[in-house]
Amino acid sequence: MRKYILAALLAGTVASPALAQSAEPGPFTGARVEGLLGYDSLGFSADDDVDDIGGDDSLEGLMYGIGVGFDFDAGGVVIGAEAEYTDSTGNFDFEDEDFEAGLDTGRDLYVGGRIGFTVTPSTLLYAKGGYTNLRLDANLSDADEDLGGSGEVDGYRLGAGAEFLFGTNAYGKVEYRYSNYGSYGDDNFDFGEIDLDRHQFVAGVGIRF
């Protein structure tokens, strides 16, 4: 009996450090701040009521902004929350002899979460999703009137990406995200509804605290 008790004590002594080590947070843990830059394409599908510009088109430009977040790496599985403030140079202009129209992308706010898996000690693959709010500036003019204004649309965002550690605190990432804002319209404009969705390819660099 004594030798069985001794063996159990030795096994417990060996297993305890291993369990403690596996319970320690991984390298993708903590608060982070990052800069973002990438390609932005806001697609829109206009009603037939939109004179001369019905159909599909897109506003393409450069997306830029900042993001913050907090992650917890539970030893291979990473769960996090994040937020972003971004803007874009994307715009669309249409003009003919009697009619002018313009649509410009403004700031975008995003709040969401992500879940990922560490595929190497310094590489994280993740998926994300959350809420996004886009501001748009629109104008419409013809021979009779000149209208302009801004509006906001709410939507959802889905995305996936990879994050790479550089040393102890620095990291870089690449990401694709899709956003859908439903329909945009304003009582001040007599051009019906515009359906909006968005594709972005983004790169970022950041610091984890």
Buried (B, 14 or more C-beta within 10 A) or exposed (E): EEEEEEEEEEEEEEEEEEEEEEEEEBBBBBEBEBEBEBBBBBBBBBBEEBBEBBEEBBBBBEBBBBBBBBBBBBEEEBBBBBBBEBBBEBBBEBEEEEBEBBBBBBEBBBEBBBEBEBEEEBBBBBEBBBBBBBBBBBBBBEEEEEBEEEBEBEBBBBBBBBBEBEEEEEBBBBBEBBBBBEEBBBEEBEBBBBBBBBBBBBBBEBBBE
